[in-house]
């Protein structure tokens, strides 16, 4: 029965979508994983409960369930919780399913051609996650398909390549704030970042010139999906010198050639 004071007709508020059963539990489990990912070491039940603003007993039950499935581990000596081995298994599956492991030969060729470290990166919120890389002085045992590093979007060529295609909205750029300053060349406002992204889209490659570290130069291009969205960033990082800075356009050409080959390797041109 409708309440007498409830609005009727077109002015009536839209019904709120119902949440699937168990959604809150899943969201809280992901919140735990995200919290532990940010920490340098394990955390106590109390620390996790305070972060989530929940009572300790409820959090303890959830942590025990996550420990049972392998997503968390508890140090028997300190009773603190850390990420479990199931996370590593998911990481291996991610690389296999997305074919990142097949990128090794092309990254090796790119590293040799540019005398820099060749990198593939994915966007993760306000950061670019390095999912595959090959150092300059490469050797077979140097290859590591784990996620080994992350860099802020606004201060790295990899991040800019992930942002610039397609052109982001002003609201999206504002959500990246505050823009942490790493060097005196770091872009620390949405307006400056917008101008840099527009320039990157115009020339076809992104550049970070000593913006993350004082002597680091990086160049990157996007690997677009079929919708024209930047799916991956392919980049090269090297030590900044005047000679390296003069080779940016040549490095960009090598990157575009490698990106064309990697599209087929990674299945980005496949139609499903």
C-alpha positions as CSV (number, residue, x, y, z in Angstrom):
1,X,0.0,0.0,0.0
2,X,1.4,3.4,-1.0
3,X,2.1,5.9,1.8
4,X,-0.1,9.1,1.5
5,X,2.9,11.3,1.5
6,X,4.9,9.2,-1.1
7,X,5.3,11.0,-4.5
8,X,3.5,9.3,-7.3
9,X,3.9,9.3,-11.1
10,X,7.0,10.6,-12.9
11,X,8.2,12.4,-9.8
12,X,8.5,9.2,-7.8
13,X,12.1,8.2,-7.0
14,X,13.5,5.2,-8.9
15,X,13.6,2.0,-6.9
16,X,17.0,1.3,-5.5
17,X,18.6,-1.8,-7.1
18,X,18.8,-4.7,-4.7
19,X,22.3,-6.0,-3.9
20,X,22.9,-9.6,-4.6
21,X,23.0,-11.9,-1.6
22,X,26.5,-12.0,-0.1
23,X,27.7,-8.9,-2.0
24,X,28.7,-7.1,1.2
25,X,30.8,-10.1,2.4
26,X,32.7,-10.2,-0.9
27,X,33.3,-6.5,-0.9
28,X,34.7,-6.7,2.6
29,X,37.0,-9.5,1.6
30,X,38.4,-7.4,-1.3
31,X,38.8,-4.5,1.2
32,X,41.0,-6.7,3.4
33,X,43.1,-7.8,0.4
34,X,43.5,-4.2,-0.8
35,X,44.5,-3.1,2.7
36,X,47.1,-5.8,3.1
37,X,48.5,-5.0,-0.3
38,X,49.3,-1.5,0.8
39,X,51.2,-2.5,3.9
40,X,54.9,-3.2,4.2
41,X,54.2,-6.2,6.4
42,X,51.5,-8.3,8.1
43,X,48.7,-6.8,10.2
44,X,46.8,-7.8,13.3
45,X,43.1,-8.5,13.5
46,X,42.6,-5.3,15.4
47,X,44.4,-3.2,12.8
48,X,42.3,-4.7,10.0
49,X,39.1,-4.2,12.1
50,X,39.9,-0.5,12.7
51,X,40.6,0.0,9.0
52,X,37.2,-1.5,8.1
53,X,35.4,0.0,11.1
54,X,34.0,-3.4,12.1
55,X,34.1,-5.3,15.4
56,X,37.0,-7.6,15.9
57,X,35.0,-10.8,16.2
58,X,33.3,-10.3,12.8
59,X,36.6,-9.5,11.1
60,X,38.3,-12.5,12.8
61,X,35.7,-14.9,11.4
62,X,36.2,-13.4,7.9
63,X,40.0,-13.7,8.1
64,X,39.8,-17.3,9.2
65,X,37.6,-18.1,6.2
66,X,40.1,-16.3,3.9
67,X,42.9,-18.2,5.5
68,X,41.1,-21.5,4.9
69,X,40.9,-20.7,1.2
70,X,44.6,-19.7,0.9
71,X,44.0,-16.0,0.3
72,X,45.5,-15.1,3.7
73,X,48.2,-16.6,5.9
74,X,48.6,-16.1,9.6
75,X,52.1,-16.0,11.1
76,X,52.0,-18.6,13.9
77,X,54.5,-16.6,16.0
78,X,53.0,-13.1,15.7
79,X,49.4,-14.1,14.9
80,X,49.5,-11.4,12.2
81,X,47.9,-11.8,8.8
82,X,49.5,-11.5,5.4
83,X,48.6,-12.3,1.8
84,X,48.4,-16.0,1.0
85,X,49.8,-18.2,-1.7
86,X,46.4,-18.2,-3.6
87,X,47.2,-14.7,-4.6
88,X,50.3,-15.8,-6.4
89,X,48.3,-18.5,-8.1
90,X,45.9,-15.9,-9.4
91,X,48.8,-13.8,-10.6
92,X,50.2,-16.7,-12.6
93,X,46.7,-17.3,-14.1
94,X,46.4,-13.7,-15.0
95,X,49.6,-13.8,-17.0
96,X,48.7,-17.0,-18.7
97,X,45.2,-16.0,-19.6
98,X,46.3,-12.6,-20.9
99,X,49.3,-14.1,-22.7
100,X,51.8,-11.8,-21.1
101,X,54.2,-14.7,-20.9
102,X,54.3,-14.8,-24.7
103,X,55.6,-11.2,-24.9
104,X,59.1,-12.2,-23.9
105,X,60.7,-12.5,-27.3
106,X,59.3,-9.1,-28.5
107,X,60.3,-7.4,-25.2
108,X,63.8,-8.8,-25.6
109,X,64.0,-7.5,-29.2
110,X,62.7,-4.1,-28.1
111,X,65.2,-3.9,-25.2
112,X,68.1,-4.6,-27.6
113,X,67.0,-2.2,-30.2
114,X,66.5,0.7,-27.8
115,X,69.2,-0.1,-25.1
116,X,66.5,0.4,-22.5
117,X,64.3,-1.7,-20.2
118,X,61.2,-2.9,-22.1
119,X,58.0,-2.9,-20.1
120,X,54.3,-3.9,-20.3
121,X,51.9,-2.2,-17.9
122,X,48.3,-2.4,-16.9
123,X,46.2,0.3,-15.2
124,X,45.2,-0.4,-11.6
125,X,43.3,2.6,-10.2
126,X,45.8,5.5,-9.9
127,X,48.8,3.4,-10.8
128,X,50.3,1.5,-13.7
129,X,51.2,-2.0,-12.8
130,X,54.3,-3.4,-14.5
131,X,53.2,-6.9,-15.5
132,X,56.2,-7.9,-17.7
133,X,59.6,-6.3,-18.1
134,X,63.0,-7.1,-19.5
135,X,66.0,-5.2,-18.1
136,X,68.6,-3.7,-20.4
137,X,71.3,-6.2,-19.4
138,X,68.9,-9.1,-20.0
139,X,69.6,-12.8,-19.5
140,X,67.1,-15.7,-19.5
141,X,67.2,-15.9,-15.7
142,X,66.4,-12.2,-15.4
143,X,62.9,-12.7,-16.9
144,X,60.2,-12.4,-14.3
145,X,56.5,-12.5,-15.2
146,X,55.3,-11.4,-11.8
147,X,54.0,-8.0,-11.1
148,X,57.3,-6.4,-10.0
149,X,56.5,-2.7,-9.7
150,X,53.9,0.0,-9.9
151,X,54.3,3.6,-10.9
152,X,51.9,6.6,-10.6
153,X,49.9,7.4,-13.7
154,X,50.7,11.1,-13.7
155,X,54.5,10.7,-13.4
156,X,55.3,7.9,-15.8
157,X,55.1,7.5,-19.6
158,X,53.4,4.1,-19.0
159,X,50.6,5.8,-17.0
160,X,50.2,8.6,-19.5
161,X,49.8,6.1,-22.3
162,X,47.1,4.3,-20.3
163,X,45.3,7.7,-19.7
164,X,45.5,9.4,-23.0
165,X,43.6,7.0,-25.2
166,X,40.8,7.9,-25.4
167,X,40.9,11.4,-24.0
168,X,39.9,11.3,-20.3
169,X,37.2,13.5,-18.9
170,X,38.1,16.4,-16.6
171,X,36.3,14.4,-13.8
172,X,38.6,11.4,-14.3
173,X,41.7,13.5,-14.1
174,X,40.5,15.3,-11.0
175,X,40.0,11.9,-9.3
176,X,43.7,11.2,-9.6
177,X,44.5,14.2,-7.3
178,X,46.4,14.9,-5.2
179,X,49.3,14.6,-7.7
180,X,52.4,13.6,-5.7
181,X,55.6,15.4,-6.5
182,X,58.6,13.2,-7.1
183,X,60.9,15.7,-8.8
184,X,60.8,19.4,-9.8
185,X,59.5,18.2,-13.2
186,X,56.5,16.2,-11.9
187,X,53.1,17.3,-13.3
188,X,51.2,18.3,-10.1
189,X,47.9,19.6,-11.5
190,X,45.1,18.3,-13.6
191,X,45.5,21.2,-16.1
192,X,49.2,20.4,-16.7
193,X,48.5,16.7,-17.0
194,X,45.7,17.4,-19.5
195,X,48.0,19.4,-21.7
196,X,50.6,16.7,-21.6
197,X,48.1,14.0,-22.4
198,X,46.8,16.0,-25.3
199,X,50.3,16.4,-26.7
200,X,50.9,12.7,-26.3
201,X,47.8,11.8,-28.2
202,X,48.7,14.2,-30.9
203,X,52.2,12.8,-31.5
204,X,51.2,9.2,-30.8
205,X,53.5,8.5,-27.8
206,X,53.8,9.5,-24.2
207,X,57.0,10.8,-22.5
208,X,58.0,11.2,-18.9
209,X,61.2,13.3,-18.8
210,X,62.7,13.0,-15.3
211,X,59.3,13.3,-13.7
212,X,59.4,10.2,-11.5
213,X,63.1,10.0,-10.8
214,X,65.8,12.7,-11.4
215,X,67.7,10.7,-14.1
216,X,64.9,8.6,-15.6
217,X,63.5,8.9,-19.1
218,X,60.6,6.8,-20.3
219,X,58.6,6.6,-23.6
220,X,55.4,4.6,-24.1
221,X,52.7,3.8,-26.5
222,X,49.2,2.3,-25.9
223,X,48.0,-1.1,-27.1
224,X,44.3,-0.4,-27.8
225,X,41.5,-2.9,-27.5
226,X,38.8,-3.2,-30.2
227,X,36.8,-0.4,-28.5
228,X,39.8,2.0,-28.9
229,X,40.5,1.9,-25.1
230,X,44.1,1.7,-23.9
231,X,44.4,-1.9,-22.7
232,X,48.1,-2.0,-22.1
233,X,51.0,0.4,-22.2
234,X,54.2,-0.7,-23.9
235,X,57.2,1.4,-22.9
236,X,61.0,1.7,-22.6
237,X,62.8,3.2,-19.6
238,X,66.3,4.4,-19.7
239,X,68.8,6.7,-18.0
240,X,68.3,10.3,-19.0
241,X,71.2,11.8,-21.0
242,X,71.2,14.3,-23.8
243,X,71.9,11.5,-26.2
244,X,68.9,9.5,-24.9
245,X,66.6,12.5,-25.0
246,X,67.6,13.0,-28.7
247,X,66.5,9.5,-29.5
248,X,62.9,9.7,-28.2
249,X,61.3,9.7,-31.6
250,X,63.4,6.7,-32.7
251,X,62.4,4.9,-29.5
252,X,58.8,5.7,-30.2
253,X,59.0,4.2,-33.7
254,X,60.4,1.0,-32.3
255,X,57.6,0.9,-29.7
256,X,54.9,1.3,-32.4
257,X,56.5,-1.5,-34.4
258,X,56.6,-3.8,-31.3
259,X,53.1,-2.8,-30.4
260,X,51.8,-3.9,-33.8
261,X,53.5,-7.3,-33.4
262,X,52.3,-7.7,-29.8
263,X,48.7,-7.1,-30.7
264,X,48.7,-10.4,-32.6
265,X,50.7,-12.2,-29.9
266,X,48.3,-11.0,-27.1
267,X,45.2,-11.7,-29.2
268,X,44.0,-8.1,-29.2
269,X,42.9,-8.4,-32.8
270,X,40.9,-11.5,-32.2
271,X,37.1,-11.3,-32.6
272,X,35.0,-13.3,-30.0
